[in-house]
Amino acid sequence: MDIYVRQGDSLWYFSQLYGINLQLIVDSNRDIQPNQLAAGQRIRIPGFVAQSYQIRRGDSFWGIAQRSNLSLDALLLANPNVNPNRLSIGQTIRVPLRITWRLVQGKQHYDFSRMMNDIARLQNVYPFLRVTNAGNSVLGNRIPEVLIGNGGKRVHYNAAFHANEWITTPVLMTFLNDYCLSLTNGNSIRGLSTSPLYQQTLLSLVPMVNPDGVSLVMNGPPENETWRNRVIELNRGSTDFSGWKANIRGVDLNDQFPARWELEKARNPSQPGPRDYVGEHPLSEPEAVAMADLTRKRDFARVLAFHTQGEVIYWGFENLEPPESEILVNEFARVSGYQPVKTIESYAGYKDWFIQDWRRPGFTVELGSGTNPLPISQFDEIYEKTLGIFLAALYM
C-alpha cells in the first residue's frame, strides 16, 4: 500500500502507526534515504492493501477508522487529497486493510504461469521481497529467484529440478507466503519468532528450476510443432508425460553438475529421454547453468534442494561434507520425521556439486511418498512435515 510523506513524518512513525517492523518498511523502500524524507514522497507499507470504500450517510473518518481497527492518522495518510470534514455520500476513499490470509493457494494445479502470478502478487503486498532472474530455460521461460531477509547468513532453497516433482513448487511458495505473513503480522510460526530470522538470514528461493519440464508434465507438449514432435518422440510416442523428469531437451537437470559426472554418464541412458540422461557434458543445459551461476554469485552457507518422493534427506557426498551437516540433518529429521541418509550411489546432483566445491552443508530433501507426480491431495501433509525443515535451516 502506498502513502505519501507529510512534513515531519518518519519511517519510524509509520512503523508505529501501522504496526509493521521498521526494517520491513526500510527494505520495502530501498530507493529512499530513511533519514532524508521529503514531503510528497511515496512510501510503500508492506502487508497492507488499500480497499476502496464509498462514503455512506452518517460516515466520518473517525468512525471508519474505528470500524477498520485503524488509527485516525493511518486513514488520513491513505487519503491525502480528501478533506475529512467535507465528506459527501458516494465519495470513494482508500481504507488500509492488513493482509492476514495467504495469497498463495498451493493445493491445486500449480504450473509456471500460476507461480509467476503469485510471485508478482506477493511482491506487490510485500515489497521487501526482491525478485531477480537466475536465468532462462531452453524455451526462454524465466527462472526467478526470490530474496527475503537482510542478514549475513545466506541460505538457499530450490524446487522442481525434476518436472514431475512439481508439487515441490507450491510447497516452497506457501512457505514464502507464510514467512511474509508472520513478519508483517508479528505472529510466530510453530512458536518461532521470524523477525530474528529475517535480520540474521538472507534466504534465496528458486521455486521452479525446470519451468519447461513442469509445463510439459502439467499442460502437455508445446504448441510449437517442432518441439511438440520432438518431445513426443523422446517420450516413445506417448503424449502422457507424467513420468517425465527431464528438461524439454530430455536432459535430467539434477545429473548435470560436475561432481563425478562421468560415473553417472557411464551407467545412465546414452540418449535424451524422459529421465536420467546426463547431457553431452556437465552444465550443458541453461537451467543447470543458471543454478550454478547463481550459487557461485551468492556464496551460500547451505543449500536445500526439494524433490519428491521417499521422506528421506540425503546429506553427504564422498565424505566431503562438514561435521555441521550431520547436526543439521538430525534436526531436520527430528522436526519432519524424515529419514537421514548420508550417501547413495548417485553423482552429478546439485547438492553433490555444492558439497564438493564449497565443503558446506547441502541437502536433497525427498518430500512425500508414493509415485511421482504425487497427488495434490498429499499437499497439506507434505507441507506440515516440510515446514519444520524450512524453519530449522534458517534458525540453526
N, C-alpha and C positions, 0 to 999 in steps of 0.2 A: 504494500500500500504506500502511496506517495503522499507526503505532506510537504509544506513549504515553510522555510525558516522565517521567524519574525525577529525583530531587534531584541537581543538579549537571550534568545534561545540557545540551548546547548544540546549536544547528543546525550549527555548525562541526564538532562531534564526529560528528554524524550524517552529514555530508558525507564525512568521512574514513572512517567505518565502512562506508558503502555505496558509496563511490567515485562520488559524484554531486556535480557542481559546486554550491557553496554557493548561488550566485544562483538556481539552478533550485529548490532547496529553499525559499528565501525566497519566490520567486514562486509556489510551489505552496501557500503558507500565508499568503495576503495578509491574512487576518483576525487574524494573530498578530504581536505585537511581538517581533522576534527576540531582543532583549536582556532580555525580561521573561518568560521561560518559567516555567511553574508545573507542579509535579508533577501528573501525571494528564492534562495537555493532550494532545489528539490532534494528531499531526504526520503530514502526508502526504509520503511519499517517492516522487518521480517515477521512472518507468522500472522499477518493481518491481510484482509482484503477490504475494499470499500464497497459496501452494498448501497444501491440506490434506494431511497425512501421518499415517498410522496407525502407532503405535509397534509394533515387532516385537521378538521375543525378542533380547536382546543389544544393543539400541539404547541409545545415550547421546546427550545433546545435543552433546557433543564430536565424536562420530563422525558424527552427522547434519550438523553444521556443516562438517566436513572434506569429506564427500562432496558437499556443496552448494556448495563453494568460498566459504564464508562464515566470518566470524569468529564465535567463540562468542557474543560480546555482540550481534551482529546477530540471531542466533537467539533469544537471551534477550529482546531488546526486542520481538520479534514475538509473544512468548508471556508477557506479564506475569503471568498468573494460573496459570502452570504451574511446579511445583516440579521442577527438573531432576534432583533426587536421588531423586524418588519417581515415576518413570515406570512406567506399567502397560501391559501388552500390550493393543493395541486402542485405546488413548487417542489422540485426534486433536490434533495440534499444527499450527501455521502455519509453513511454511518459505518465507522470501523467495525469489522467483525473478526474476532480472533478465531483462527482455524484450529479446531480441536479434534478433527477427524482425518483419516487417511485420504489422500488424493489418489494414491496407487491402489487399484483393486487387482491384486495379484492372482486371485483364484479364478483364472479364466484363460482362454486362448490368448497367449501373450507373445505377439510377434514383434518384429523390428519397428514397425510404424507405431505400435502402441507404446513401446519403450521410449521412442523419441518424443512422442507426445507427452508422456509422463515426465520425462526429464525437463521438458520446457515448462510444464505446469509447476513442477517443484521449484525450478529456478525462479519462476515468477513470484511465488509466495515466499521462497526462502533465498533471497538474493545473495546471502553469504556463501551459497554454493557457487563453485566455479566449474564451468564445463569447457574442456579442451578437446581437441581432436587427436586421438592417439595415432590415427592413420585411416586408411580406406581399404575396403575389401576388394576382391577381384572385380566385382561388378560396380565398384565405386560407391558403395554404401559407407557411411561414416562409422568409425569405431570410437564412440565417445568415451571420454574419461571424465568422471565427476570427482571433484576435490571438496572435502569438507574438513574444517579444523585449521588451526594455525600453529600447531605445536611442532617441536623439533623431531619427534619420533615419527618416521614415515612408514606407514603400513599400507599394504595393497591387497585388495580382493578382486578376483575376476570370476566370470561365469560364462557358460555357453561356449567354451572352446569346441565342444562337440555338438553338432547340430541337433541330434535327437535328445539332448540333455537340456533342452530349452527351459525347463521348469526352474533351473537354477537362476535364470534372469529375473523372473518376478520375485523369487525369494530374496535376492540381493536388493532389488528395487524397494521391496517392502521394508527391509531393514533401514535403508536410506531414509525412507519416509518416516519411520518410527523414531529414528535418531533426530530428525528435524523437529518432529512434534515434541519430543522430550525436551529438546533445547529451548524451544520457544514458549513452552507452557510450564517449564520448571518441574516437570514430572520425572521421576526416576523410571528406569526400566529394570525390572527384577531387583528392585531395591538399590540399584546403582545410579548415582547421580552422573549425568552425562556431561555437565558443564566442564568438570576437570578433564574429561577425555578430550573434549574439543580444544581445551587450552594446551594440552600436552601432546596431541597427536595430529598429524596430517594424514587423513585417510583418503587413499586413491581407489576409486572403483571403476572397473571396466565391466559393465553389466552384460555385454554381448560381444565376445571376441569374434564370433563367426556369423555375422548377420545374413550372408548369402545362404549358408547351410541351413540356418534356422528357418528362413523363408521357404526353402525347398521342402523341408520336413512338414511345415505347418500349412503352407499355401500351394504346394505343388510346384512343378517346374516353371521356369521363367517364360514369359510370353515370347521373348526373342527366340526365333525358330532355331538358330544355330545352337544356342545354349540349351534349348529345350531338347533337341535331338541328341546333343552330346551327353547330357546327364541321364537321359533315359537309356542310352546305350551303355553308359558306365554302370547303370543300375540293372543290367542284364534284361533290358526291355521292359522293365516294370515301371509303372507310374506310382507305386506305393513306396514312398521314401521314408517310412517310419524307422527303417534300420540304418539310415544314413547318418554317419558321424562326421564326415569329411567336410572340407570347404567345397565350393561349387566346381573346382577343378579336380575333385576326387583325391585331395591330399589331406591326410589326418594332421590337423594343426598341432596336436599335442605329441606328435612324433617328429617335430620339425626343428628341434633345438640341438645345438652342438654339445651334447653330453652323451658320449658313447653312441652317437647316432648310427655309426657303421654296424654296430651289433644289432640294432633294431632293423636296419635295412636288410641284413643278411637273412633274417627269419620272417620278414613280413612280405606281403604281396609286392610283386615287381612292377605292377601297373596301377594306374589310378583306379579308384573304385569307391564304394560306399564307406570303407573303413580301413585303417591300418596301413595304407600306402604312405611311405615316409617322404616322398618327393624325390626330385633328382639330386638335391643336395640340401644341407641344413639351411633353414631360413630362405627357402625358395619362394615362399608364399607371402603376399603383402600383409596378411593378418598376423603371421608369426613375426615378421619384421617389425610391425607396429608395436607388438608386445615387447620385443627385445629392445627396441629403441627407447620405449617408454621406461622400461626397467633400468636401463643404463642412465637415462636422464634423471630419474627421480632418486636413484640410490636408496632403495627401500631397505628398512631394517628387517622386515619379514614379509613374506607373500603367502597368500592362501588362494588356491585355485579350486573353485567349487564345481564338482562333477556329479553325475549320478551313475551308478547306484551301488549299494552294499553296506552303508552305515559303517564305513571304515575311514581311517585317516592315515595316509601314507606320509611318513615324515623323514625318511633317511635317503641317502644316495651315496653309495661307495664309501661309507664311513667318513664322509667329508662334512657332515652336519655338526654344528657346535653343540656342546652339552646343554645349552639353553633349549634346544629343540625338544628334548625329552621332557623337560619340565613343562614346557608349553603344551605338548601333545597330551600329557597326562591330565592337565587342567581341561583341555578341550574334551577329552574322553569323559571326565567327571561330569561336566555340565551338559553333555549331549547324550551320553550312553553309547557313543560310537566306540569302535574298537581301534586302538592304535596298532598300526603295522609298520615296522621300521622299513623293510625293503621287500620288494618282489622283483622278479626278473623282468624288469621293464626299464627302458632307457629313452633318452631323447625328449623327455617331457619338460614342460616349462619349469616345474619346481625342481627337477633334477639339475637343469642348467643353472638355476638360481643358486642352489646349494653348492654346486661345483665351482662357479665363478666368484661367488661372494663369501662362501663359507658362513652363511647366515641361515636362519630358520626358514624353511619352505615346506609347504604342506599341500597335498592333494586331498580334498575332503569329498568323499563319495556320499551324497545325500540320498536318503530313502532306500527302499528295497523293492525288487520286482524286475520287470523287463522294461527297458527304455523303448520309447519315451514313457516315463512314469505317468500314470493318470493324474489329472489335475485334482481329483478327489483326495490325493495324498498331501495337497499343499499345506493345509493347516498343521498337520502333524510334523511335516518336514520343517516348516518354519519354526515351530516351537523348539524343536531339537537343535536347530542351527543357530537360533538366537543367542544361546549361551556362548557358542564359539565366536560369533561376531563380536560380542562384548569382551570376552576374555582376551582376544587377540589385540584389543585396544588397551585394556587396563593393565595387562601384565608386562 
